Amino acid sequence: MKIYKVLIGFCVAGALASPLKAKGGDRTLRLSLADAITMARQNNYSVKAARSRVDQAEARVVQTRQLFLPKVTLSETFVVTNDPGAALVFKLQQNSIQASDFNPAKLNNAAVIDDFNTSLQLMQPVYNADAAIGRTIALTAKKAQEQMAVRAEESVGLQVSKVYYGLILARKNIVAVEQSIKTMQAHSNDAAKGYSAGLLTKSDKLSTDVRLAELQEQKLLLHDEIKNATDALIVMLNLDPGVAIVPTGDFVVDGVLPAANEKSVPENRADLKALDTYRQVAAYQEEMIHASRLPRVNAFMQTNLYSDNIFSGGSSWAVGMNVQWNIFDGMATAGRIQEAKAQKREAMYNYEAAKSNSLAEISKSLRSLRTAKARIAVARKALEEAKVSLDYIGMQFKTGMAMTFELLMREQAYTYAKMRLNQATYDYCVSKSELEYFRGN
């Protein structure tokens, strides 16, 4: 029996040590921020869509292999005709023509003839300048999509961070409100005793009840915020509905602010790299249109089998070269070149605008970070002072030396100070995540 108990103990320990996932009856999922971001990057539909666009770009690269690979076509054509010219040609191709077939009477009144034509054709590109540039475009566009997929992961990571910190904020605010409710219940009991003893008016007694009701309402709203944040995380992490998410992380305030250069463009940021790559694509597109004016050279080989009964009869083959040169297409190519130049300028403007915006975004997040840290210091001091003030007035209230409105004012100030500190810490963590995002992870 002892052995069985030991085995059961190991099984239970293994279950507790394994990654916590909501399966079956377990509807609670404990998550750190790093775990949440990892899950989002693996399961989020937006990230999967971005990866699908990379797959599409890879498929377009595969399509460009036609630049140097042959194209093989097999066809089968069946014709029934009594056309005199066609009948003579078909018999000649079928190797079944006879001297009597040149009889004028037979030529003028040809009998119905069946013809099966089995054709195998091979086209081998020899020189195609615009297609070669098209392959370069496809390869470059794939790199851009890969960079955009990386940025999609980073964007989802930022969204998850904000919602995760929002969930922590709501839970901390609930703790603050519950503490205030507990304190106010004690003061409400004291007020009830004072009212029973004739030391307080009914208005004073009811004012404590009103404040308790306000705190209860605040608690209900905070529970809604927790549910909203949980639902948002469920969607972003692609979890089953109804899962309760418990954050294992907490707000972390650094002793020293993260370093960031507000004047240096983060050119290694994935989206900026993608826009720069798209600018290269636009330049290649103009080159490709210019190259379309050059001749195209293709080699071909074709073999045919003709018969009035499929897969039998006469055969033939042909080998040759084909050169096509578009001399004039009614200004269509000139218009396409003009359009490509405008697209290249647009790509350049988009890239430069994104670089300018990146500097503004970094500056904004740094300001928010510095302000949030200063607010934390102010809020902590205000919280300490509000606590001292509330404790003093609370003691005074119990002895009848303080008015009810004074107690309520101090309690409201203390609760507000706790929530201000929570909000400032939340803003700091969010600003830090935004700074990392705008600098490029």
SEKOL-624286 format. One record per residue: x, y, z of N, C-alpha, C in turn. Coordinates in steps of 0.05 Angstrom, whole numbers, padded with zeros to 5 digits, always signed. Layout:
<nodes>
XYZXYZXYZ/...
</nodes>
This chain:
<nodes>
+00016-00024+00000+00000+00000+00000+00017+00025+00000/+00040+00024+00015+00057+00047+00015+00068+00053-00012/+00074+00032-00028+00084+00036-00055+00064+00051-00072/+00038+00042-00070+00017+00055-00085+00014+00084-00077/+00016+00089-00051+00014+00117-00042+00036+00134-00053/+00060+00123-00054+00083+00138-00065+00079+00143-00095/+00069+00123-00110+00064+00127-00138+00042+00148-00143/+00021+00147-00126+00000+00167-00129+00011+00195-00123/+00029+00196-00103+00041+00222-00096+00057+00233-00119/+00073+00216-00132+00089+00224-00155+00071+00234-00178/+00049+00220-00182+00030+00228-00204+00018+00255-00198/+00010+00260-00173-00001+00286-00166+00019+00308-00169/+00044+00302-00160+00065+00322-00162+00071+00328-00191/+00071+00308-00208+00076+00312-00237+00054+00329-00250/+00029+00324-00241+00007+00339-00252+00009+00368-00244/+00017+00373-00219+00020+00401-00210+00043+00415-00223/+00065+00400-00229+00088+00412-00241+00085+00417-00271/+00066+00403-00284+00063+00405-00313+00051+00432-00319/+00054+00442-00345+00043+00468-00352+00013+00469-00348/+00003+00490-00336-00025+00492-00330-00041+00500-00355/-00059+00482-00363-00076+00488-00386-00104+00483-00378/-00123+00498-00390-00151+00494-00384-00162+00471-00401/-00165+00448-00389-00175+00425-00403-00196+00412-00385/-00217+00403-00398-00237+00389-00383-00249+00405-00361/-00247+00395-00335-00259+00409-00313-00242+00432-00303/-00216+00433-00310-00199+00455-00301-00205+00480-00318/-00218+00500-00305-00226+00524-00320-00209+00548-00312/-00188+00544-00297-00170+00566-00288-00143+00562-00300/-00133+00584-00312-00106+00583-00325-00089+00604-00312/-00067+00596-00300-00048+00615-00288-00027+00621-00309/-00023+00647-00314-00005+00655-00336+00013+00677-00327/+00039+00675-00334+00057+00698-00332+00054+00713-00358/+00065+00738-00358+00064+00754-00382+00079+00741-00405/+00103+00730-00399+00119+00717-00420+00104+00693-00432/+00090+00678-00415+00075+00655-00425+00052+00664-00443/+00039+00686-00434+00016+00696-00450+00025+00706-00477/+00048+00720-00478+00058+00729-00504+00066+00706-00522/+00079+00686-00510+00087+00662-00525+00063+00648-00537/+00042+00645-00521+00017+00632-00531+00004+00648-00553/+00004+00675-00550-00008+00692-00570+00007+00689-00596/+00034+00689-00595+00050+00687-00620+00046+00660-00633/+00038+00640-00618+00034+00613-00630+00006+00610-00640/-00014+00621-00626-00042+00615-00631-00059+00637-00642/-00049+00662-00640-00066+00684-00649-00072+00683-00679/-00097+00689-00686-00105+00687-00714-00092+00708-00731/-00088+00732-00720-00074+00753-00735-00046+00745-00743/-00032+00732-00724-00005+00722-00729-00006+00700-00750/-00025+00682-00747-00028+00660-00767-00034+00671-00795/-00050+00692-00796-00056+00705-00822-00031+00717-00834/-00014+00730-00817+00011+00741-00827+00029+00719-00837/+00030+00697-00823+00047+00675-00833+00036+00663-00859/+00010+00664-00862-00002+00654-00886+00006+00672-00910/+00008+00698-00904+00018+00716-00926+00046+00710-00934/+00062+00701-00915+00090+00692-00921+00088+00667-00939/+00070+00649-00933+00067+00625-00949+00058+00632-00978/+00041+00652-00979+00032+00661-01006+00056+00673-01021/+00072+00688-01008+00096+00699-01021+00115+00677-01030/+00118+00656-01014+00134+00634-01022+00123+00619-01046/+00096+00618-01047+00083+00605-01070+00088+00621-01096/+00089+00648-01093+00095+00665-01117+00124+00661-01125/+00142+00656-01106+00170+00651-01113+00171+00625-01129/+00156+00605-01120+00155+00579-01135+00145+00583-01163/+00125+00600-01166+00114+00605-01193+00135+00617-01212/+00154+00632-01201+00174+00645-01218+00195+00625-01229/+00193+00600-01220+00212+00580-01231+00207+00574-01260/+00183+00583-01270+00178+00580-01298+00198+00596-01316/+00213+00614-01303+00233+00629-01317+00254+00610-01330/+00261+00589-01316+00282+00571-01326+00274+00542-01329/+00249+00536-01321+00240+00508-01324+00222+00506-01349/+00222+00483-01363+00206+00480-01387+00176+00477-01380/+00160+00484-01400+00131+00480-01398+00123+00457-01417/+00112+00436-01407+00104+00413-01422+00074+00411-01424/+00064+00409-01448+00035+00407-01452+00028+00383-01468/+00009+00367-01458-00001+00344-01473-00030+00349-01479/-00038+00346-01504-00065+00351-01512-00075+00329-01531/-00101+00325-01531-00114+00305-01548-00137+00319-01562/-00138+00318-01589-00159+00331-01604-00172+00311-01622/-00199+00310-01622-00214+00292-01640-00231+00309-01658/-00229+00303-01685-00243+00318-01705-00257+00298-01723/-00283+00304-01730-00298+00289-01751-00306+00309-01771/-00299+00305-01797-00304+00325-01817-00307+00311-01845/-00320+00325-01863-00321+00317-01891-00310+00339-01909/-00295+00358-01896-00283+00380-01911-00261+00368-01929/-00262+00373-01955-00244+00360-01974-00215+00366-01967/-00208+00391-01962-00180+00398-01956-00171+00385-01930/-00188+00387-01909-00181+00375-01883-00178+00345-01885/-00196+00332-01901-00194+00303-01904-00168+00295-01917/-00159+00309-01937-00134+00303-01951-00110+00306-01932/-00111+00329-01917-00089+00334-01898-00088+00313-01876/-00111+00306-01866-00112+00287-01844-00101+00259-01853/-00109+00251-01878-00099+00226-01888-00069+00227-01892/-00059+00250-01901-00030+00253-01905-00016+00251-01878/-00027+00264-01857-00015+00263-01831-00017+00235-01818/-00038+00221-01825-00041+00194-01814-00025+00172-01829/-00010+00181-01850+00005+00163-01867-00013+00141-01880/-00037+00149-01887-00056+00130-01899-00065+00139-01927/-00052+00158-01939-00061+00168-01965-00053+00149-01987/-00071+00147-02007-00066+00129-02030-00070+00145-02055/-00061+00133-02077-00063+00146-02103-00092+00153-02110/-00110+00134-02103-00138+00139-02110-00150+00162-02095/-00137+00171-02074-00148+00194-02059-00145+00220-02075/-00128+00219-02097-00126+00243-02113-00145+00243-02137/-00162+00224-02137-00184+00223-02157-00201+00248-02153/-00205+00264-02175-00221+00288-02172-00248+00283-02159/-00261+00261-02166-00287+00255-02155-00285+00252-02124/-00264+00238-02115-00261+00234-02086-00252+00260-02072/-00236+00276-02087-00228+00301-02075-00251+00320-02072/-00269+00321-02092-00292+00339-02091-00314+00329-02073/-00315+00304-02069-00336+00292-02051-00323+00274-02030/-00309+00287-02012-00293+00272-01992-00312+00258-01973/-00304+00234-01965-00319+00219-01946-00313+00230-01918/-00331+00224-01899-00327+00232-01872-00302+00218-01861/-00286+00234-01847-00261+00223-01836-00258+00230-01807/-00248+00210-01791-00242+00214-01763-00212+00220-01760/-00206+00239-01741-00177+00244-01736-00172+00249-01706/-00155+00232-01696-00145+00236-01668-00117+00248-01670/-00114+00271-01656-00088+00284-01656-00077+00285-01627/-00057+00269-01622-00043+00270-01596-00018+00287-01599/-00017+00309-01583+00005+00328-01586+00020+00331-01560/+00046+00330-01561+00063+00335-01538+00081+00359-01544/+00079+00380-01529+00094+00405-01535+00111+00413-01511/+00136+00420-01516+00154+00429-01495+00164+00457-01502/+00161+00476-01484+00171+00503-01487+00193+00508-01467/+00216+00516-01476+00239+00521-01458+00247+00551-01460/+00243+00566-01438+00252+00594-01439+00283+00596-01443/+00291+00614-01460+00319+00618-01465+00328+00646-01455/+00312+00666-01461+00319+00693-01453+00293+00708-01447/+00289+00716-01422+00265+00732-01414+00273+00751-01392/+00281+00775-01399+00292+00794-01380+00272+00802-01359/+00248+00808-01367+00228+00818-01347+00220+00796-01328/+00219+00771-01337+00213+00749-01319+00235+00745-01298/+00260+00749-01307+00282+00747-01288+00280+00768-01265/+00273+00792-01273+00269+00813-01253+00244+00806-01236/+00224+00794-01248+00200+00786-01233+00206+00766-01211/+00225+00748-01217+00234+00729-01196+00248+00744-01173/+00264+00764-01179+00277+00780-01159+00256+00795-01142/+00235+00804-01155+00213+00818-01141+00200+00799-01121/+00194+00774-01131+00181+00755-01114+00198+00748-01089/+00223+00744-01093+00241+00738-01071+00243+00761-01051/+00244+00785-01062+00245+00809-01044+00219+00813-01029/+00197+00809-01043+00171+00812-01030+00167+00791-01008/+00178+00768-01012+00176+00748-00991+00190+00757-00966/+00214+00770-00969+00228+00780-00946+00211+00801-00931/+00198+00818-00947+00181+00839-00935+00158+00826-00919/+00146+00805-00930+00124+00791-00915+00135+00778-00890/+00159+00767-00891+00171+00755-00867+00175+00777-00845/+00184+00800-00854+00188+00822-00834+00161+00832-00823/+00140+00833-00840+00114+00841-00831+00102+00820-00812/+00108+00794-00816+00099+00773-00798+00112+00777-00770/+00138+00784-00771+00152+00789-00745+00138+00813-00731/+00132+00834-00746+00119+00857-00734+00091+00850-00724/+00077+00832-00738+00051+00824-00728+00053+00810-00701/+00074+00793-00698+00078+00780-00672+00084+00801-00650/+00100+00821-00657+00107+00842-00638+00082+00858-00631/+00065+00864-00651+00040+00879-00646+00021+00864-00627/+00018+00838-00633+00001+00821-00615+00013+00820-00587/+00040+00819-00585+00053+00818-00559+00047+00844-00543/+00047+00867-00557+00041+00892-00544+00012+00892-00534/-00006+00883-00551-00034+00882-00544-00039+00864-00519/-00025+00841-00520-00028+00823-00497-00017+00836-00472/+00006+00849-00474+00017+00863-00450-00002+00883-00439/-00014+00899-00456-00033+00919-00446-00057+00906-00431/-00068+00886-00444-00092+00873-00431-00083+00858-00406/-00060+00845-00406-00050+00831-00383-00046+00850-00359/-00033+00873-00365-00029+00893-00344-00056+00905-00335/-00075+00907-00354-00102+00917-00347-00116+00898-00328/-00112+00872-00332-00123+00851-00314-00111+00854-00286/-00084+00858-00285-00071+00862-00259-00082+00887-00245/-00085+00908-00261-00095+00934-00250-00123+00930-00237/-00141+00917-00252-00168+00913-00242-00168+00896-00216/-00151+00876-00216-00149+00859-00192-00138+00874-00168/-00118+00891-00173-00107+00907-00151-00127+00928-00141/-00142+00939-00160-00162+00959-00151-00184+00946-00135/-00191+00921-00142-00211+00906-00127-00201+00902-00098/-00176+00895-00096-00164+00891-00069-00166+00917-00053/-00160+00940-00067-00161+00966-00053-00190+00972-00045/-00209+00967-00062-00237+00973-00056-00247+00954-00034/-00239+00929-00034-00248+00910-00013-00236+00919+00014/-00212+00928+00014-00200+00938+00039-00216+00962+00049/-00224+00980+00030-00240+01003+00038-00267+00995+00048/-00279+00975+00035-00305+00965+00044-00303+00954+00073/-00282+00939+00078-00278+00928+00105-00275+00951+00126/-00260+00971+00118-00256+00994+00136-00282+01009+00141/-00296+01013+00119-00321+01029+00121-00343+01013+00136/-00342+00986+00134-00361+00970+00149-00357+00974+00179/-00331+00975+00186-00325+00979+00215-00334+01006+00224/-00329+01027+00207-00338+01054+00215-00368+01056+00214/-00381+01041+00196-00410+01041+00195-00422+01029+00220/-00409+01008+00230-00418+00996+00255-00415+01016+00278/-00392+01030+00278-00389+01051+00299-00410+01072+00297/-00417+01079+00271-00437+01100+00268-00464+01090+00277/-00470+01065+00272-00495+01054+00282-00497+01055+00312/-00475+01048+00325-00474+01049+00355-00478+01078+00364/-00464+01096+00351-00467+01124+00358-00495+01134+00354/-00508+01125+00332-00536+01134+00327-00554+01122+00348/-00550+01097+00355-00567+01085+00376-00563+01099+00403/-00539+01109+00408-00534+01123+00433-00542+01152+00432/-00551+01161+00409-00559+01188+00406-00537+01208+00401/-00513+01197+00395-00490+01214+00391-00488+01224+00362/-00500+01209+00343-00500+01216+00315-00528+01219+00304/-00531+01236+00284-00557+01239+00271-00561+01216+00251/-00586+01213+00243-00592+01193+00223-00579+01198+00197/-00576+01224+00191-00562+01232+00166-00533+01222+00166/-00519+01225+00190-00492+01216+00192-00491+01186+00188/-00510+01172+00200-00510+01142+00198-00514+01134+00169/-00533+01147+00155-00539+01140+00128-00516+01147+00109/-00501+01167+00115-00479+01175+00097-00458+01153+00096/-00453+01139+00118-00434+01116+00117-00445+01093+00100/-00471+01089+00101-00484+01069+00084-00482+01076+00054/-00485+01102+00049-00483+01111+00021-00455+01106+00010/-00435+01112+00027-00407+01107+00018-00402+01077+00014/-00413+01060+00031-00410+01031+00027-00423+01023+00001/-00446+01034-00005-00459+01027-00031-00442+01035-00055/-00430+01059-00052-00412+01068-00074-00389+01049-00078/-00377+01040-00056-00355+01022-00059-00364+00995-00070/-00387+00985-00062-00398+00960-00074-00402+00963-00104/-00413+00986-00112-00417+00991-00141-00390+00991-00156/-00370+01004-00143-00344+01005-00155-00332+00977-00158/-00337+00960-00139-00327+00933-00140-00340+00917-00162/-00366+00922-00166-00380+00908-00188-00369+00916-00215/-00363+00942-00219-00352+00952-00244-00324+00941-00248/-00308+00938-00227-00282+00926-00230-00283+00897-00237/-00303+00883-00227-00306+00855-00235-00312+00853-00265/-00328+00872-00275-00333+00873-00304-00307+00878-00319/-00290+00896-00309-00264+00901-00322-00247+00875-00323/-00248+00860-00301-00233+00835-00301-00244+00816-00322/-00270+00814-00324-00282+00796-00344-00276+00806-00372/-00277+00832-00376-00271+00842-00403-00242+00837-00411/-00224+00841-00392-00195+00836-00398-00191+00806-00403/-00204+00789-00387-00202+00760-00391-00212+00752-00418/-00235+00762-00426-00246+00756-00452-00228+00764-00475/-00216+00788-00471-00197+00798-00492-00173+00779-00494/-00162+00770-00471-00140+00752-00471-00147+00725-00484/-00171+00716-00478-00181+00690-00489-00181+00692-00520/-00190+00715-00530-00190+00718-00559-00162+00719-00571/-00145+00735-00558-00118+00738-00568-00101+00713-00566/-00106+00697-00545-00091+00672-00541-00104+00648-00554/-00129+00653-00564-00144+00631-00578-00150+00608-00558/-00161+00616-00535-00168+00596-00515-00198+00590-00515/-00206+00570-00501-00234+00563-00499-00249+00584-00483/-00273+00591-00491-00289+00611-00476-00294+00600-00448/-00296+00618-00429-00303+00610-00402-00279+00605-00384/-00255+00606-00395-00230+00601-00380-00225+00626-00362/-00219+00621-00337-00212+00642-00318-00182+00645-00318/-00172+00668-00325-00143+00672-00327-00133+00687-00302/-00114+00675-00288-00102+00687-00264-00074+00696-00271/-00068+00722-00271-00041+00731-00277-00022+00724-00254/+00000+00712-00260+00020+00706-00239+00041+00728-00237/+00041+00746-00256+00061+00768-00256+00050+00792-00240/+00066+00812-00239+00059+00836-00224+00072+00860-00238/+00064+00884-00230+00077+00908-00240+00106+00910-00231/+00123+00916-00249+00152+00919-00242+00161+00947-00250/+00171+00962-00231+00181+00989-00236+00211+00988-00234/+00225+00995-00255+00254+00995-00255+00266+01017-00239/+00289+01011-00227+00303+01032-00212+00313+01054-00230/+00322+01046-00254+00333+01064-00274+00316+01062-00299/+00309+01084-00311+00293+01083-00336+00309+01070-00358/+00295+01055-00375+00309+01043-00399+00320+01065-00417/+00344+01059-00427+00357+01078-00445+00345+01077-00473/+00342+01100-00485+00331+01101-00513+00340+01127-00526/+00348+01125-00551+00357+01148-00566+00333+01159-00581/+00324+01183-00573+00301+01195-00586+00306+01206-00614/+00332+01208-00621+00338+01220-00647+00348+01200-00667/+00351+01175-00659+00361+01154-00677+00337+01137-00686/+00334+01135-00713+00312+01119-00724+00319+01089-00720/+00300+01074-00709+00305+01045-00705+00301+01030-00731/+00321+01032-00748+00318+01020-00775+00317+00990-00775/+00325+00978-00752+00323+00949-00750+00295+00939-00742/+00277+00958-00737+00249+00951-00730+00237+00937-00754/+00222+00915-00749+00213+00898-00770+00196+00912-00791/+00177+00929-00781+00159+00942-00801+00174+00962-00818/+00195+00976-00806+00211+00995-00823+00227+00979-00843/+00238+00957-00835+00253+00940-00854+00235+00930-00876/+00210+00924-00869+00191+00915-00890+00184+00937-00909/+00180+00962-00899+00174+00984-00917+00198+00991-00935/+00222+00988-00924+00246+00992-00940+00248+00971-00962/+00240+00947-00955+00240+00925-00975+00220+00930-00996/+00196+00940-00988+00175+00946-01008+00185+00968-01027/+00201+00986-01016+00212+01007-01033+00230+00995-01055/+00246+00975-01047+00262+00961-01066+00245+00946-01087/+00223+00934-01077+00205+00921-01096+00194+00940-01117/+00187+00964-01108+00176+00984-01127+00197+00991-01148/+00222+00993-01139+00244+01000-01158+00247+00977-01178/+00246+00952-01169+00248+00929-01186+00225+00927-01206/+00201+00936-01198+00178+00935-01215+00182+00954-01239/+00194+00977-01234+00200+00996-01256+00220+00983-01275/+00241+00970-01264+00260+00957-01281+00248+00935-01298/+00229+00920-01286+00216+00898-01300+00200+00908-01324/+00186+00931-01320+00170+00942-01342+00189+00951-01365/+00212+00964-01358+00231+00971-01378+00241+00946-01393/+00246+00925-01378+00256+00900-01390+00236+00887-01408/+00210+00893-01404+00190+00880-01421+00192+00890-01450/+00206+00911-01455+00210+00921-01482+00231+00904-01498/+00246+00888-01483+00266+00871-01496+00253+00846-01508/+00266+00834-01528+00254+00810-01541+00255+00787-01521/+00236+00768-01525+00236+00743-01510+00243+00720-01529/+00259+00702-01520+00268+00680-01536+00260+00654-01522/+00246+00636-01536+00238+00610-01526+00245+00589-01546/+00255+00567-01537+00258+00543-01554+00234+00525-01550/+00228+00510-01572+00205+00492-01569+00210+00466-01584/+00197+00446-01576+00197+00420-01589+00169+00409-01588/+00159+00398-01610+00132+00387-01611+00132+00361-01626/+00117+00342-01616+00113+00317-01631+00083+00312-01631/+00073+00301-01655+00045+00296-01659+00040+00268-01669/+00018+00257-01660+00010+00230-01669-00018+00233-01681/-00021+00226-01707-00047+00228-01721-00058+00201-01727/-00084+00197-01723-00095+00170-01730-00125+00172-01731/-00137+00154-01747-00166+00152-01746-00175+00134-01724/-00155+00122-01710-00161+00105-01687-00139+00112-01667/-00147+00121-01643-00129+00135-01624-00104+00119-01619/-00081+00134-01617-00055+00123-01611-00044+00104-01632/-00050+00109-01657-00038+00094-01679-00037+00112-01704/-00022+00104-01724-00021+00120-01748+00005+00135-01751/+00004+00159-01765+00028+00174-01771+00037+00192-01748/+00062+00199-01748+00074+00216-01728+00092+00237-01741/+00096+00259-01726+00114+00280-01737+00126+00294-01713/+00148+00309-01717+00160+00325-01696+00171+00351-01708/+00175+00370-01690+00186+00396-01699+00202+00408-01675/+00224+00421-01682+00241+00434-01662+00247+00462-01673/+00246+00482-01656+00251+00509-01666+00256+00529-01644/+00259+00554-01652+00262+00577-01634+00241+00598-01640/+00232+00611-01620+00212+00632-01624+00222+00658-01611/+00222+00679-01626+00230+00706-01616+00206+00724-01618/+00199+00737-01595+00177+00757-01595+00188+00783-01585/+00182+00804-01600+00191+00831-01593+00168+00850-01596/+00161+00862-01573+00138+00881-01573+00149+00908-01581/+00146+00915-01607+00157+00940-01617+00141+00964-01607/+00115+00963-01609+00098+00985-01601+00071+00974-01592/+00063+00982-01568+00038+00972-01557+00019+00994-01550/+00020+01015-01566+00001+01037-01562+00005+01053-01537/+00029+01057-01528+00036+01072-01504+00029+01058-01478/+00021+01033-01479+00014+01018-01455+00039+01015-01437/+00061+01008-01448+00086+01004-01432+00095+01031-01421/+00093+01052-01437+00101+01078-01427+00084+01086-01403/+00058+01081-01404+00040+01087-01382+00047+01070-01357/+00054+01045-01362+00061+01027-01339+00087+01037-01326/+00106+01047-01342+00131+01058-01331+00125+01082-01314/+00107+01099-01324+00100+01123-01309+00086+01116-01283/+00069+01096-01284+00055+01087-01259+00075+01075-01239/+00094+01059-01249+00114+01046-01232+00131+01068-01218/+00138+01089-01232+00154+01110-01220+00138+01124-01197/+00112+01128-01202+00096+01140-01181+00094+01121-01157/+00091+01095-01162+00090+01075-01140+00117+01075-01125/+00139+01078-01139+00165+01079-01125+00166+01103-01107/+00157+01126-01116+00156+01150-01099+00138+01146-01075/+00115+01134-01080+00097+01128-01057+00110+01110-01036/+00124+01089-01045+00138+01071-01027+00159+01087-01011/+00173+01105-01024+00194+01120-01011+00181+01139-00990/+00159+01152-00997+00145+01170-00979+00135+01155-00955/+00123+01131-00959+00113+01115-00937+00136+01107-00918/+00159+01101-00929+00181+01093-00912+00191+01117-00896/+00194+01140-00909+00203+01164-00894+00183+01173-00873/+00157+01171-00880+00137+01178-00860+00138+01159-00836/+00142+01133-00841+00143+01114-00819+00168+01120-00802/+00190+01128-00814+00214+01134-00798+00208+01158-00780/+00196+01179-00791+00189+01203-00776+00170+01196-00753/+00150+01179-00759+00131+01172-00738+00144+01155-00716/+00164+01139-00724+00177+01122-00704+00192+01140-00683/+00204+01161-00692+00217+01179-00674+00197+01193-00655/+00174+01201-00666+00153+01213-00650+00142+01193-00630/+00139+01168-00638+00128+01147-00621+00147+01141-00598/+00173+01140-00604+00193+01135-00583+00193+01158-00563/+00193+01182-00573+00193+01206-00555+00168+01206-00538/+00145+01199-00549+00120+01199-00534+00121+01178-00512/+00130+01154-00519+00131+01132-00499+00151+01138-00477/+00174+01151-00484+00193+01159-00464+00182+01180-00445/+00168+01200-00456+00155+01220-00439+00135+01207-00420/+00119+01189-00431+00099+01175-00414+00113+01159-00392/+00135+01146-00399+00150+01130-00380+00161+01147-00357/+00173+01170-00365+00184+01188-00344+00162+01199-00327/+00140+01208-00340+00118+01219-00324+00106+01199-00306/+00103+01174-00316+00091+01153-00299+00108+01147-00275/+00135+01147-00279+00152+01142-00256+00150+01164-00235/+00149+01189-00245+00146+01212-00227+00119+01210-00212/+00098+01202-00227+00072+01200-00215+00072+01178-00193/+00087+01157-00197+00088+01135-00177+00100+01146-00151/+00121+01162-00153+00133+01173-00129+00113+01192-00115/+00099+01208-00130+00079+01226-00119+00056+01211-00106/+00047+01190-00120+00024+01174-00110+00032+01159-00085/+00056+01149-00083+00065+01135-00059+00065+01153-00035/+00075+01177-00039+00075+01196-00017+00047+01204-00009/+00030+01209-00029+00002+01216-00024-00012+01193-00009/-00006+01168-00016-00018+01145-00003-00010+01144+00026/+00015+01149+00032+00025+01149+00059+00011+01170+00076/+00009+01194+00064-00004+01216+00079-00033+01211+00083/-00047+01200+00062-00075+01194+00064-00080+01172+00085/-00062+01153+00087-00065+01132+00108-00063+01143+00136/-00043+01160+00140-00039+01173+00166-00064+01190+00173/-00073+01205+00154-00096+01222+00158-00121+01206+00165/-00125+01184+00150-00149+01167+00154-00148+01154+00182/-00124+01144+00189-00122+01131+00215-00128+01151+00238/-00118+01175+00235-00122+01195+00256-00152+01202+00258/-00164+01208+00235-00192+01215+00236-00209+01192+00245/-00201+01167+00238-00216+01144+00247-00216+01141+00277/-00194+01146+00290-00192+01145+00319-00209+01168+00331/-00207+01191+00318-00223+01214+00328-00253+01208+00325/-00261+01195+00303-00289+01189+00298-00300+01169+00319/-00283+01150+00327-00292+01130+00347-00297+01143+00374/-00283+01164+00379-00286+01178+00405-00306+01201+00404/-00317+01205+00380-00337+01226+00376-00325+01253+00372/-00299+01255+00366-00286+01281+00363-00283+01289+00334/-00293+01272+00316-00292+01279+00287-00319+01275+00275/-00325+01292+00255-00351+01290+00242-00350+01267+00221/-00374+01258+00214-00376+01236+00194-00366+01245+00167/-00372+01269+00159-00363+01278+00133-00332+01279+00131/-00319+01285+00155-00290+01285+00155-00279+01256+00150/-00292+01237+00163-00284+01209+00159-00287+01201+00130/-00310+01208+00119-00316+01200+00091-00296+01213+00072/-00290+01238+00077-00270+01251+00059-00243+01238+00061/-00234+01231+00085-00208+01218+00088-00208+01190+00076/-00230+01176+00079-00231+01149+00067-00231+01150+00037/-00246+01169+00025-00246+01172-00004-00219+01180-00014/-00205+01197+00001-00178+01206-00008-00159+01182-00006/-00162+01165+00014-00144+01142+00017-00148+01122-00005/-00174+01116-00011-00180+01097-00032-00171+01108-00059/-00176+01133-00064-00167+01146-00089-00137+01145-00092/-00123+01149-00070-00093+01148-00071-00083+01121-00078/-00096+01100-00067-00087+01072-00074-00092+01067-00104/-00115+01076-00114-00121+01071-00142-00104+01088-00160/-00097+01112-00151-00078+01129-00167-00051+01116-00169/-00041+01104-00147-00016+01090-00148-00017+01066-00167/-00039+01051-00165-00042+01029-00184-00042+01038-00213/-00057+01060-00218-00059+01070-00245-00032+01080-00255/-00017+01094-00239+00009+01104-00247+00029+01081-00253/+00027+01060-00236+00045+01036-00241+00037+01022-00266/+00011+01020-00271+00001+01008-00296+00011+01024-00320/+00008+01050-00319+00017+01068-00341+00047+01065-00345/+00062+01061-00324+00091+01058-00327+00097+01032-00343/+00084+01010-00335+00089+00984-00348+00081+00984-00377/+00057+00997-00382+00048+00999-00410+00066+01016-00427/+00075+01038-00415+00094+01056-00430+00120+01042-00436/+00129+01026-00417+00154+01011-00422+00150+00990-00445/+00127+00977-00445+00122+00958-00467+00120+00972-00493/+00107+00996-00493+00105+01011-00518+00133+01020-00528/+00150+01029-00509+00177+01037-00516+00192+01014-00529/+00190+00991-00518+00203+00967-00530+00192+00961-00557/+00166+00965-00560+00153+00959-00586+00162+00979-00607/+00163+01005-00600+00170+01025-00619+00200+01025-00626/+00216+01016-00607+00244+01013-00613+00250+00989-00630/+00232+00969-00628+00236+00944-00642+00249+00924-00624/+00233+00902-00618+00243+00882-00599+00267+00866-00611/
</nodes>
